[in-house]
Amino acid sequence: EGNEPEDSAKITYSELLHKVCQFANVLRSQGVKKGDRISIYMPMIVELVVAMLGCARIGAVHSVVFAGFSADSLCERIVDCGCSLLIT
């Protein structure tokens, strides 16, 4: 369920696993490896969960910055955690 009550989607475990594996492969192709720090800047959508689980699948540490933060707040969080990739 998204931020608004009418924003909802249904996904099976099998579909989720497929999307997570695909995204983990995308991360690997971008050079992300175990222990890398990743920031995720997205609203509450299915792709946010896929990105989080994709990071976890390859052992990358993720930090979620919700889309309501300003550009300055996002910048501070990226610098503080020393992330190597920003997912939007």
Secondary structure, DSSP 4 states (H G I P E B T S, - for coil): --SSTT------HHHHHHHHHHHHHHHHHTT--TT-EEEE---SSHHHHHHHHHHHHHT-EEEE--TTS-HHHHHHHHHHHT-SEEE-
